[in-house]
Amino acid sequence: MAEGQDRAYDVLRLRVVSGLYAPGFHLREEPLAREFELSRTPIRAALRRLVEDGLATADAGQGIHVAEWSDADVEETFRLRILLEAHATELAVARGGGALVEQLEESNRSMAAAIARGGDAAITEIQAINRDFHRTLLAFAGSPRLRAILEPMIDMPVVIRSFYLYTPAELLQSLHHHQDIVIAARLRDAGLGRQAMQLHLTMSQARVQMHRAAWRQPTREGGASGHAEPHPGPAGRRPVAAIDAR
């Protein structure tokens, strides 16, 4: 049972974090049990873990739904990241040397190529590359406590989903911030690394807040499935594709 619970949790967590399930989507035990070919007991346990992680909410009589993030939640998450991840970057730049520079530059090359290709598939790739870039800095910071605190924030839906709403110019700006961090790492200027990360995350917060209304999509459920309606967004912004949650 534990193996089945873990498998279901890993898949469901990935779907929530990647934005496959829209905020508010109803996570129903019975269709999920059929999909995973498990009893409802391990599915119930997996859903409970999502609630404990803050990725889903459980309301009496309403079932379990993918979590909605309030404006206060978004602001708090980014404020904590600005404080803590800037410190982690400072440590990483001071300690990382050539190995850190090499890994970060490889991430930036991959991100630049994905941005140039464009499209929804590229956005999914950019999400993964961005996550790896930030995780690399955490690894080179050499602080298990910081890593334990920050990694869940980097993987939170409010961070991951934001890439679907960025314009190409905004994606390039984010990449340029990553490149600034590499310059700091190459110079081994820890203070510059901290400042570059502070700017990067402050601008990321501003973009998410600016696009907040656009990614609050209504959900429509039918049986075991639900999806977000397409949303055109303001001029210059990428349309948000409908998400089929199966």
BAFI-82795 format. One line per 4 residues: their letters; for each residue x, y, z of N, C-alpha, C. Coordinates in nm, 4 decimals. Example, Ala and Ser with C-alpha at 12.3 -4.5 7.8 and 13.67 -1.06 7.14 Angstrom:
BEGIN
AS	1.3190/-0.5690/0.7800/1.2300/-0.4500/0.7800/1.3200/-0.3300/0.7800; 1.2850/-0.2250/0.7080/1.3670/-0.1060/0.7140/1.2900/0.0030/0.7870
END
This chain:
BEGIN
MAEG	0.0828/-0.1213/0.0000/0.0000/0.0000/0.0000/0.0862/0.1262/0.0000; 0.1965/0.1218/0.0781/0.2825/0.2389/0.0869/0.3402/0.2738/-0.0492; 0.3796/0.1717/-0.1269/0.4365/0.1959/-0.2595/0.3335/0.2612/-0.3513; 0.2104/0.2118/-0.3471/0.1053/0.2704/-0.4290/0.0741/0.4124/-0.3872
QDRA	0.0716/0.4366/-0.2569/0.0472/0.5720/-0.2062/0.1561/0.6666/-0.2526; 0.2815/0.6223/-0.2431/0.3928/0.7076/-0.2839/0.3868/0.7380/-0.4331; 0.3551/0.6368/-0.5128/0.3471/0.6566/-0.6575/0.2368/0.7563/-0.6922; 0.1199/0.7388/-0.6307/0.0092/0.8302/-0.6571/0.0441/0.9718/-0.6123
YDVL	0.1058/0.9827/-0.4953/0.1427/1.1156/-0.4449/0.2420/1.1836/-0.5383; 0.3443/1.1108/-0.5828/0.4460/1.1699/-0.6697/0.3841/1.2224/-0.7988; 0.2943/1.1430/-0.8588/0.2325/1.1845/-0.9843/0.1393/1.3032/-0.9617; 0.0576/1.2969/-0.8566/-0.0367/1.4050/-0.8304/0.0366/1.5344/-0.7946
RLRV	0.1415/1.5217/-0.7162/0.2200/1.6405/-0.6795/0.2782/1.7039/-0.8047; 0.3321/1.6230/-0.8958/0.3872/1.6771/-1.0193/0.2798/1.7481/-1.1004; 0.1611/1.6901/-1.1083/0.0533/1.7522/-1.1851/0.0116/1.8860/-1.1245; 0.0045/1.8913/-0.9915/-0.0349/2.0162/-0.9260/0.0737/2.1214/-0.9430
VSGL	0.1994/2.0827/-0.9168/0.3092/2.1777/-0.9235/0.3294/2.2292/-1.0654; 0.3114/2.1421/-1.1649/0.3309/2.1822/-1.3043/0.2158/2.2656/-1.3590; 0.1037/2.2700/-1.2844/-0.0110/2.3457/-1.3324/-0.1044/2.2671/-1.4210; -0.0838/2.1349/-1.4317/-0.1759/2.0535/-1.5116/-0.3170/2.0613/-1.4553
YAPG	-0.3285/2.0585/-1.3229/-0.4578/2.0787/-1.2567/-0.4732/2.2272/-1.2246; -0.5821/2.2845/-1.2652/-0.6076/2.4256/-1.2391/-0.6409/2.4478/-1.0921; -0.6142/2.5691/-1.0385/-0.6541/2.5996/-0.9014/-0.8040/2.5769/-0.8829; -0.8391/2.5109/-0.7742/-0.9784/2.4813/-0.7453/-1.0266/2.3500/-0.8026
FHLR	-0.9451/2.2823/-0.8858/-0.9865/2.1556/-0.9448/-1.0153/2.0526/-0.8360; -1.1269/1.9837/-0.8501/-1.1711/1.8854/-0.7506/-1.0956/1.7544/-0.7711; -1.0190/1.7130/-0.6710/-0.9439/1.5876/-0.6745/-1.0316/1.4782/-0.6138; -1.0891/1.3967/-0.6986/-1.1859/1.2965/-0.6559/-1.1186/1.1605/-0.6373
EEPL	-1.1481/1.0991/-0.5243/-1.0848/0.9712/-0.4910/-1.1180/0.8611/-0.5920; -1.2440/0.8460/-0.6259/-1.2861/0.7313/-0.7055/-1.2237/0.7283/-0.8449; -1.2324/0.8367/-0.9239/-1.1693/0.8312/-1.0562/-1.0176/0.8186/-1.0484; -0.9568/0.8780/-0.9465/-0.8117/0.8649/-0.9315/-0.7740/0.7215/-0.8965
AREF	-0.8542/0.6560/-0.8123/-0.8285/0.5158/-0.7782/-0.8361/0.4282/-0.9028; -0.9335/0.4574/-0.9908/-0.9436/0.3815/-1.1155/-0.8224/0.4065/-1.2044; -0.7825/0.5310/-1.2140/-0.6694/0.5653/-1.3004/-0.5413/0.4964/-1.2544; -0.5155/0.4993/-1.1238/-0.3926/0.4412/-1.0705/-0.4058/0.2917/-1.0413
ELSR	-0.5258/0.2391/-1.0607/-0.5520/0.0973/-1.0341/-0.5156/0.0615/-0.8899; -0.5661/0.1455/-0.7991/-0.5445/0.1275/-0.6559/-0.6789/0.1345/-0.5855; -0.6793/0.0924/-0.4597/-0.7989/0.1133/-0.3786/-0.8065/0.2606/-0.3388; -0.9185/0.2999/-0.2812/-0.9337/0.4402/-0.2431/-0.8490/0.4762/-0.1222
TPIR	-0.8069/0.3765/-0.0435/-0.7303/0.4061/0.0785/-0.5956/0.4722/0.0479; -0.5097/0.4169/-0.0404/-0.3844/0.4866/-0.0698/-0.4050/0.6192/-0.1422; -0.5107/0.6283/-0.2243/-0.5400/0.7555/-0.2895/-0.5772/0.8601/-0.1854; -0.6589/0.8200/-0.0883/-0.6982/0.9127/0.0191/-0.5746/0.9607/0.0954
AALR	-0.4816/0.8689/0.1213/-0.3585/0.9058/0.1925/-0.2734/1.0014/0.1091; -0.2649/0.9768/-0.0222/-0.1872/1.0648/-0.1105/-0.2481/1.2045/-0.1143; -0.3805/1.2119/-0.1204/-0.4471/1.3425/-0.1215/-0.4261/1.4152/0.0106; -0.4268/1.3398/0.1194/-0.4027/1.4014/0.2499/-0.2627/1.4625/0.2561
RLVE	-0.1652/1.3960/0.1940/-0.0299/1.4507/0.1906/-0.0239/1.5797/0.1089; -0.1011/1.5875/0.0021/-0.1070/1.7114/-0.0752/-0.1615/1.8254/0.0100; -0.2615/1.7942/0.0918/-0.3177/1.8954/0.1819/-0.2130/1.9382/0.2830; -0.1408/1.8419/0.3395/-0.0368/1.8735/0.4381/0.0737/1.9595/0.3770
DGLA	0.1010/1.9393/0.2476/0.2040/2.0169/0.1778/0.1570/2.1567/0.1401; 0.0275/2.1829/0.1575/-0.0256/2.3117/0.1160/-0.0573/2.3201/-0.0315; -0.0552/2.2060/-0.1004/-0.0848/2.2038/-0.2432/-0.2324/2.1819/-0.2725; -0.3081/2.1420/-0.1723/-0.4526/2.1197/-0.1872/-0.5210/2.1607/-0.0575
TADA	-0.6521/2.1783/-0.0657/-0.7301/2.2155/0.0518/-0.8420/2.1139/0.0723; -0.8768/2.0918/0.1973/-0.9846/1.9997/0.2319/-1.0912/2.0768/0.3071; -1.2111/2.0831/0.2503/-1.3227/2.1537/0.3117/-1.4327/2.0539/0.3449; -1.4859/2.0656/0.4655/-1.5899/1.9731/0.5103/-1.7060/1.9719/0.4121
GQGI	-1.7369/1.8526/0.3614/-1.8491/1.8371/0.2703/-1.8216/1.8804/0.1281; -1.7026/1.9376/0.1026/-1.6711/1.9869/-0.0317/-1.5616/1.9061/-0.1004; -1.4972/1.8173/-0.0281/-1.3903/1.7369/-0.0860/-1.2568/1.8090/-0.0869; -1.1636/1.7547/-0.1656/-1.0282/1.8099/-0.1733/-1.0097/1.8778/-0.3085
HVAE	-0.9582/2.0012/-0.3043/-0.9385/2.0803/-0.4254/-0.7949/2.1318/-0.4308; -0.7452/2.1521/-0.5514/-0.6146/2.2140/-0.5695/-0.6174/2.3525/-0.5055; -0.5118/2.3843/-0.4326/-0.5105/2.5061/-0.3512/-0.5171/2.6327/-0.4353; -0.5912/2.7285/-0.3853/-0.5886/2.8646/-0.4370/-0.4864/2.9426/-0.3545
WSDA	-0.4124/3.0280/-0.4202/-0.3151/3.1111/-0.3505/-0.3688/3.2527/-0.3401; -0.3792/3.3041/-0.2170/-0.4234/3.4414/-0.1976/-0.3084/3.5367/-0.2289; -0.3407/3.6637/-0.2461/-0.2366/3.7624/-0.2700/-0.1376/3.7660/-0.1538; -0.1884/3.7481/-0.0311/-0.1002/3.7477/0.0849/-0.0046/3.6290/0.0816
DVEE	-0.0535/3.5135/0.0369/0.0327/3.3958/0.0247/0.1447/3.4197/-0.0764; 0.1075/3.4779/-0.1899/0.2067/3.5061/-0.2941/0.3129/3.6012/-0.2415; 0.2689/3.7078/-0.1775/0.3630/3.8074/-0.1270/0.4559/3.7474/-0.0217; 0.3997/3.6679/0.0689/0.4827/3.6081/0.1744/0.5868/3.5132/0.1164
TFRL	0.5452/3.4304/0.0191/0.6382/3.3357/-0.0412/0.7552/3.4070/-0.1058; 0.7265/3.5116/-0.1834/0.8348/3.5825/-0.2497/0.9208/3.6606/-0.1512; 0.8608/3.7172/-0.0496/0.9408/3.7905/0.0502/1.0394/3.6978/0.1205; 0.9920/3.5777/0.1541/1.0811/3.4809/0.2183/1.1920/3.4389/0.1229
RILL	1.1576/3.4166/-0.0036/1.2602/3.3790/-0.1007/1.3608/3.4918/-0.1212; 1.3138/3.6151/-0.1288/1.4056/3.7275/-0.1475/1.5058/3.7339/-0.0324; 1.4594/3.7120/0.0886/1.5482/3.7146/0.2050/1.6435/3.5952/0.2073; 1.5881/3.4757/0.1946/1.6661/3.3544/0.2173/1.7459/3.3108/0.0951
EAHA	1.6860/3.3220/-0.0239/1.7573/3.2754/-0.1421/1.8692/3.3714/-0.1811; 1.8529/3.4989/-0.1501/1.9639/3.5921/-0.1718/2.0825/3.5536/-0.0835; 2.0553/3.5134/0.0396/2.1615/3.4677/0.1296/2.2242/3.3391/0.0773; 2.1406/3.2463/0.0297/2.1921/3.1214/-0.0260/2.2806/3.1482/-0.1472
TELA	2.2413/3.2440/-0.2322/2.3215/3.2779/-0.3495/2.4551/3.3382/-0.3079; 2.4531/3.4213/-0.2062/2.5768/3.4786/-0.1546/2.6733/3.3686/-0.1102; 2.6217/3.2694/-0.0380/2.7044/3.1574/0.0062/2.7556/3.0767/-0.1124; 2.6670/3.0505/-0.2096/2.7052/2.9694/-0.3249/2.8142/3.0367/-0.4067
VARG	2.8005/3.1668/-0.4294/2.9000/3.2398/-0.5084/3.0348/3.2400/-0.4370; 3.0326/3.2516/-0.3057/3.1573/3.2519/-0.2287/3.2250/3.1158/-0.2304; 3.1459/3.0085/-0.2397/3.1999/2.8738/-0.2241/3.2086/2.7945/-0.3535; 3.1349/2.8344/-0.4569/3.1130/2.7474/-0.5723/3.2286/2.7336/-0.6687
GGAL	3.2966/2.8433/-0.7012/3.4072/2.8376/-0.7946/3.3653/2.7991/-0.9358; 3.4591/2.7384/-1.0092/3.4367/2.7050/-1.1491/3.3253/2.6049/-1.1716; 3.3078/2.5117/-1.0788/3.2030/2.4104/-1.0947/3.0645/2.4748/-1.0954; 3.0442/2.5726/-1.0072/2.9165/2.6439/-1.0037/2.8947/2.7201/-1.1331
VEQL	2.9958/2.7926/-1.1787/2.9840/2.8703/-1.3024/2.9465/2.7795/-1.4197; 3.0123/2.6654/-1.4288/2.9870/2.5737/-1.5396/2.8425/2.5258/-1.5409; 2.7903/2.4867/-1.4251/2.6530/2.4359/-1.4195/2.5517/2.5458/-1.4487; 2.5747/2.6651/-1.3937/2.4806/2.7744/-1.4183/2.4826/2.8173/-1.5651
EESN	2.5997/2.8201/-1.6264/2.6078/2.8573/-1.7674/2.5365/2.7558/-1.8563; 2.5474/2.6285/-1.8225/2.4769/2.5256/-1.8983/2.3257/2.5459/-1.8878; 2.2774/2.5772/-1.7683/2.1348/2.6067/-1.7511/2.0925/2.7245/-1.8366; 2.1746/2.8292/-1.8382/2.1397/2.9485/-1.9159/2.1383/2.9212/-2.0661
RSMA	2.2328/2.8395/-2.1133/2.2319/2.8033/-2.2553/2.1040/2.7270/-2.2914; 2.0655/2.6349/-2.2045/1.9440/2.5569/-2.2293/1.8198/2.6456/-2.2262; 1.8163/2.7407/-2.1320/1.7006/2.8301/-2.1230/1.6925/2.9204/-2.2461; 1.8060/2.9722/-2.2906/1.8070/3.0581/-2.4091/1.7546/2.9825/-2.5310
AAIA	1.7937/2.8572/-2.5466/1.7472/2.7773/-2.6597/1.5972/2.7520/-2.6512; 1.5467/2.7248/-2.5309/1.4037/2.6997/-2.5135/1.3220/2.8255/-2.5410; 1.3709/2.9396/-2.4953/1.3012/3.0660/-2.5215/1.2955/3.0927/-2.6719; 1.4052/3.0646/-2.7409/1.4089/3.0867/-2.8862/1.3099/2.9975/-2.9593
RGGD	1.2898/2.8744/-2.9111/1.1937/2.7832/-2.9755/1.0513/2.8294/-2.9531; 1.0196/2.8716/-2.8312/0.8863/2.9177/-2.7987/0.7846/2.8045/-2.7927; 0.6609/2.8372/-2.7586/0.5529/2.7393/-2.7510/0.5371/2.6810/-2.6116; 0.4238/2.6120/-2.5916/0.3929/2.5569/-2.4599/0.4932/2.4512/-2.4154
AAIT	0.5419/2.3697/-2.5087/0.6400/2.2675/-2.4722/0.7672/2.3325/-2.4207; 0.8067/2.4446/-2.4820/0.9254/2.5156/-2.4364/0.9041/2.5736/-2.2976; 0.7824/2.6205/-2.2681/0.7551/2.6756/-2.1361/0.7741/2.5689/-2.0290; 0.7268/2.4485/-2.0546/0.7462/2.3387/-1.9603/0.8949/2.3136/-1.9379
EIQA	0.9734/2.3195/-2.0453/1.1184/2.3000/-2.0341/1.1823/2.4145/-1.9553; 1.1376/2.5365/-1.9811/1.1915/2.6527/-1.9097/1.1642/2.6409/-1.7606; 1.0458/2.5940/-1.7247/1.0147/2.5727/-1.5835/1.1180/2.4819/-1.5183; 1.1466/2.3703/-1.5841/1.2399/2.2728/-1.5282/1.3813/2.3302/-1.5198
INRD	1.4232/2.4023/-1.6231/1.5566/2.4619/-1.6242/1.5689/2.5662/-1.5138; 1.4665/2.6489/-1.4980/1.4678/2.7505/-1.3927/1.4783/2.6860/-1.2545; 1.4002/2.5810/-1.2334/1.4062/2.5094/-1.1058/1.5472/2.4553/-1.0811; 1.6083/2.3979/-1.1843/1.7425/2.3417/-1.1680/1.8456/2.4512/-1.1405
FHRT	1.8299/2.5667/-1.2035/1.9210/2.6793/-1.1802/1.9193/2.7184/-1.0327; 1.8001/2.7356/-0.9786/1.7892/2.7777/-0.8391/1.8325/2.6663/-0.7441; 1.8026/2.5429/-0.7779/1.8451/2.4314/-0.6937/1.9966/2.4151/-0.6953; 2.0595/2.4449/-0.8074/2.2056/2.4389/-0.8145/2.2681/2.5370/-0.7162
LLAF	2.2134/2.6580/-0.7114/2.2641/2.7562/-0.6152/2.2456/2.7075/-0.4718; 2.1313/2.6474/-0.4426/2.1077/2.5951/-0.3078/2.2073/2.4848/-0.2744; 2.2349/2.3984/-0.3710/2.3284/2.2889/-0.3461/2.4680/2.3428/-0.3158; 2.5132/2.4427/-0.3925/2.6473/2.4970/-0.3716/2.6548/2.5875/-0.2488
AGSP	2.5400/2.6326/-0.1969/2.5416/2.7126/-0.0744/2.5928/2.6312/0.0440; 2.5743/2.5002/0.0384/2.6271/2.4135/0.1435/2.5541/2.4242/0.2755; 2.4269/2.4607/0.2716/2.3477/2.4740/0.3946/2.2240/2.3858/0.3846; 2.2250/2.2695/0.4482/2.1072/2.1813/0.4431/1.9795/2.2482/0.4952
RLRA	1.9936/2.3371/0.5934/1.8747/2.4039/0.6483/1.8106/2.4954/0.5445; 1.8937/2.5765/0.4786/1.8398/2.6634/0.3741/1.7764/2.5819/0.2623; 1.8408/2.4737/0.2255/1.7896/2.3907/0.1167/1.6534/2.3320/0.1534; 1.6395/2.2847/0.2772/1.5131/2.2255/0.3203/1.4007/2.3283/0.3210
ILEP	1.4333/2.4513/0.3552/1.3320/2.5565/0.3615/1.2944/2.6059/0.2222; 1.3933/2.6237/0.1355/1.3714/2.6912/0.0084/1.3233/2.6013/-0.1038; 1.3659/2.4759/-0.1079/1.3266/2.3907/-0.2200/1.1751/2.3800/-0.2355; 1.0975/2.3614/-0.1268/0.9518/2.3568/-0.1453/0.8943/2.4869/-0.2025
MIDM	0.9550/2.6018/-0.1684/0.9055/2.7291/-0.2213/0.9313/2.7400/-0.3710; 1.0469/2.6911/-0.4156/1.0793/2.6965/-0.5578/0.9813/2.6122/-0.6380; 0.9331/2.5018/-0.5786/0.8430/2.4101/-0.6485/0.6952/2.4463/-0.6346; 0.6627/2.5512/-0.5621/0.5225/2.5831/-0.5388/0.4524/2.6256/-0.6674
PVVI	0.3246/2.5904/-0.6816/0.2515/2.6228/-0.8053/0.2550/2.7694/-0.8418; 0.2520/2.8577/-0.7419/0.2499/3.0007/-0.7723/0.3756/3.0426/-0.8458; 0.4863/2.9715/-0.8245/0.6110/3.0004/-0.8942/0.6118/2.9319/-1.0302; 0.5795/2.8031/-1.0322/0.5862/2.7251/-1.1548/0.4897/2.7791/-1.2605
RSFY	0.3654/2.8064/-1.2210/0.2622/2.8463/-1.3174/0.2896/2.9818/-1.3811; 0.3673/3.0656/-1.3133/0.3876/3.2008/-1.3633/0.4541/3.2029/-1.5003; 0.5326/3.1005/-1.5348/0.6023/3.1009/-1.6627/0.5057/3.0951/-1.7805; 0.3866/3.0367/-1.7616/0.2898/3.0304/-1.8700/0.2365/3.1691/-1.9063
LYTP	0.2542/3.2655/-1.8178/0.1974/3.3978/-1.8387/0.2998/3.5000/-1.8838; 0.4264/3.4631/-1.8842/0.5305/3.5578/-1.9230/0.5273/3.5839/-2.0730; 0.5514/3.7077/-2.1110/0.5745/3.7398/-2.2516/0.7171/3.6955/-2.2874; 0.7478/3.6808/-2.4159/0.8864/3.6485/-2.4534/0.9868/3.7477/-2.3958
AELL	0.9518/3.8754/-2.3929/1.0434/3.9757/-2.3374/1.0674/3.9516/-2.1890; 0.9640/3.9105/-2.1177/0.9795/3.8832/-1.9742/1.0644/3.7594/-1.9499; 1.0486/3.6591/-2.0340/1.1336/3.5405/-2.0232/1.2799/3.5765/-2.0455; 1.3053/3.6612/-2.1433/1.4425/3.7032/-2.1697/1.4978/3.7856/-2.0539
QSLH	1.4143/3.8680/-1.9940/1.4600/3.9460/-1.8802/1.4988/3.8547/-1.7645; 1.4184/3.7507/-1.7409/1.4501/3.6544/-1.6361/1.5829/3.5856/-1.6659; 1.6053/3.5486/-1.7916/1.7313/3.4877/-1.8309/1.8478/3.5838/-1.8079; 1.8295/3.7099/-1.8402/1.9361/3.8083/-1.8188/1.9725/3.8184/-1.6712
HHQD	1.8744/3.8077/-1.5839/1.9036/3.8079/-1.4403/1.9867/3.6856/-1.4022; 1.9531/3.5706/-1.4609/2.0338/3.4507/-1.4371/2.1777/3.4728/-1.4843; 2.1917/3.5392/-1.5976/2.3254/3.5655/-1.6500/2.4028/3.6608/-1.5590; 2.3330/3.7558/-1.4975/2.3986/3.8452/-1.4020/2.4516/3.7670/-1.2819
IVIA	2.3751/3.6680/-1.2382/2.4196/3.5856/-1.1262/2.5445/3.5065/-1.1643; 2.5505/3.4604/-1.2894/2.6699/3.3894/-1.3364/2.7911/3.4826/-1.3362; 2.7715/3.6076/-1.3763/2.8825/3.7039/-1.3722/2.9352/3.7170/-1.2298; 2.8435/3.7266/-1.1337/2.8854/3.7360/-0.9940/2.9619/3.6115/-0.9514
ARLR	2.9149/3.4942/-0.9960/2.9831/3.3695/-0.9611/3.1215/3.3627/-1.0240; 3.1327/3.4095/-1.1493/3.2630/3.4080/-1.2167/3.3624/3.5000/-1.1458; 3.3126/3.6142/-1.0975/3.3977/3.7086/-1.0254/3.4175/3.6693/-0.8793; 3.3376/3.5700/-0.8344/3.3359/3.5290/-0.6934/3.3044/3.6488/-0.6029
DAGL	3.2128/3.7315/-0.6507/3.1670/3.8489/-0.5766/3.0361/3.8120/-0.5076; 3.0448/3.7695/-0.3824/2.9282/3.7194/-0.3103/2.8224/3.8273/-0.2915; 2.8663/3.9498/-0.2637/2.7708/4.0590/-0.2448/2.6937/4.0883/-0.3723; 2.7627/4.0849/-0.4857/2.6955/4.1068/-0.6141/2.5967/3.9944/-0.6424
GRQA	2.6331/3.8712/-0.6079/2.5410/3.7593/-0.6255/2.4139/3.7776/-0.5456; 2.4290/3.8215/-0.4208/2.3121/3.8457/-0.3366/2.2229/3.9526/-0.3980; 2.2819/4.0627/-0.4444/2.2038/4.1712/-0.5022/2.1346/4.1277/-0.6313; 2.2040/4.0494/-0.7137/2.1451/4.0036/-0.8390/2.0249/3.9137/-0.8130
MQLH	2.0352/3.8260/-0.7127/1.9214/3.7393/-0.6800/1.8057/3.8199/-0.6214; 1.8362/3.9185/-0.5402/1.7301/4.0039/-0.4857/1.6529/4.0724/-0.5976; 1.7251/4.1263/-0.6956/1.6590/4.1921/-0.8084/1.5771/4.0916/-0.8884; 1.6347/3.9756/-0.9146/1.5668/3.8721/-0.9932/1.4341/3.8329/-0.9289
LTMS	1.4359/3.8054/-0.7993/1.3139/3.7605/-0.7320/1.2151/3.8748/-0.7110; 1.2651/3.9956/-0.6908/1.1756/4.1112/-0.6769/1.0990/4.1351/-0.8066; 1.1681/4.1236/-0.9196/1.1010/4.1385/-1.0486/1.0065/4.0216/-1.0751; 1.0442/3.9014/-1.0340/0.9539/3.7863/-1.0503/0.8256/3.8082/-0.9715
QARV	0.8393/3.8587/-0.8499/0.7208/3.8877/-0.7686/0.6328/3.9911/-0.8382; 0.6932/4.0945/-0.8930/0.6163/4.1997/-0.9595/0.5403/4.1438/-1.0805; 0.6060/4.0534/-1.1550/0.5390/3.9955/-1.2717/0.4204/3.9097/-1.2300; 0.4407/3.8267/-1.1280/0.3320/3.7394/-1.0828/0.2141/3.8228/-1.0347
QMHR	0.2415/3.9263/-0.9581/0.1330/4.0125/-0.9105/0.0623/4.0802/-1.0275; 0.1386/4.1231/-1.1266/0.0801/4.1918/-1.2421/-0.0100/4.0979/-1.3212; 0.0310/3.9727/-1.3327/-0.0448/3.8758/-1.4115/-0.1447/3.7960/-1.3279; -0.1559/3.8275/-1.2015/-0.2354/3.7454/-1.1089/-0.3780/3.7222/-1.1597
AAWR	-0.4426/3.8299/-1.2026/-0.5812/3.8169/-1.2468/-0.5926/3.7240/-1.3677; -0.4900/3.7247/-1.4547/-0.4975/3.6449/-1.5772/-0.4890/3.4960/-1.5503; -0.4171/3.4548/-1.4429/-0.4062/3.3108/-1.4218/-0.5039/3.2574/-1.3185; -0.5943/3.3428/-1.2691/-0.7055/3.2920/-1.1887/-0.8143/3.2465/-1.2833
QPTR	-0.8026/3.1233/-1.3301/-0.8937/3.0717/-1.4305/-1.0117/3.0009/-1.3646; -1.1328/3.0205/-1.4202/-1.2456/2.9423/-1.3712/-1.2276/2.7964/-1.4091; -1.2716/2.7067/-1.3237/-1.2643/2.5643/-1.3548/-1.4024/2.5113/-1.3878; -1.4041/2.4144/-1.4761/-1.5287/2.3498/-1.5127/-1.5077/2.2005/-1.4966
EGGA	-1.5921/2.1379/-1.4152/-1.5760/1.9967/-1.3863/-1.6873/1.9169/-1.4529; -1.6484/1.7987/-1.4989/-1.7470/1.7084/-1.5544/-1.7039/1.5670/-1.5256; -1.7689/1.5047/-1.4302/-1.7304/1.3698/-1.3929/-1.5938/1.3696/-1.3313; -1.5002/1.2954/-1.3926/-1.3657/1.2816/-1.3378/-1.2712/1.3862/-1.3917
SGHA	-1.3188/1.4795/-1.4738/-1.2256/1.5730/-1.5363/-1.2688/1.7159/-1.5148; -1.1722/1.8073/-1.5357/-1.1981/1.9497/-1.5291/-1.0903/2.0202/-1.6063; -1.1180/2.1426/-1.6501/-1.0143/2.2145/-1.7211/-1.0393/2.3630/-1.7074; -0.9325/2.4394/-1.7267/-0.9439/2.5844/-1.7211/-0.9874/2.6366/-1.8565
EPHP	-1.0739/2.7366/-1.8535/-1.1156/2.7984/-1.9781/-0.9992/2.8794/-2.0354; -0.9882/2.8860/-2.1688/-0.8866/2.9735/-2.2273/-0.9108/3.1182/-2.1858; -0.8041/3.1933/-2.1650/-0.8142/3.3320/-2.1236/-0.7225/3.4136/-2.2133; -0.7762/3.5129/-2.2848/-0.6944/3.5839/-2.3818/-0.5885/3.6726/-2.3203
GPAG	-0.6150/3.7299/-2.2030/-0.5173/3.8171/-2.1388/-0.5063/3.9506/-2.2101; -0.4404/4.0483/-2.1445/-0.4210/4.1783/-2.2056/-0.3307/4.1698/-2.3283; -0.3265/4.2747/-2.4048/-0.2436/4.2778/-2.5252/-0.0981/4.2541/-2.4891; -0.0315/4.1730/-2.5727/0.1092/4.1464/-2.5508/0.1364/4.0284/-2.4596
RRPV	0.0348/3.9728/-2.3990/0.0528/3.8594/-2.3084/0.0144/3.7313/-2.3803; 0.0875/3.6232/-2.3507/0.0561/3.4947/-2.4122/-0.0820/3.4495/-2.3686; -0.1649/3.3958/-2.4613/-0.2903/3.3357/-2.4187/-0.2642/3.2174/-2.3294; -0.3515/3.1981/-2.2331/-0.3390/3.0832/-2.1447/-0.4157/2.9679/-2.2076
AAID	-0.3448/2.8629/-2.2422/-0.4075/2.7481/-2.3082/-0.4983/2.6760/-2.2130; -0.6048/2.6151/-2.2672/-0.6910/2.5318/-2.1849/-0.6110/2.4138/-2.1333; -0.6373/2.3774/-2.0097/-0.5655/2.2664/-1.9472/-0.6597/2.1504/-1.9274; -0.6313/2.0399/-1.9920/-0.7114/1.9202/-1.9782/-0.6547/1.8375/-1.8646
AR	-0.7263/1.8288/-1.7543/-0.6771/1.7568/-1.6368/-0.7136/1.6110/-1.6364; -0.7761/1.5647/-1.7389/-0.8167/1.4250/-1.7525/-0.9148/1.3875/-1.6427
END
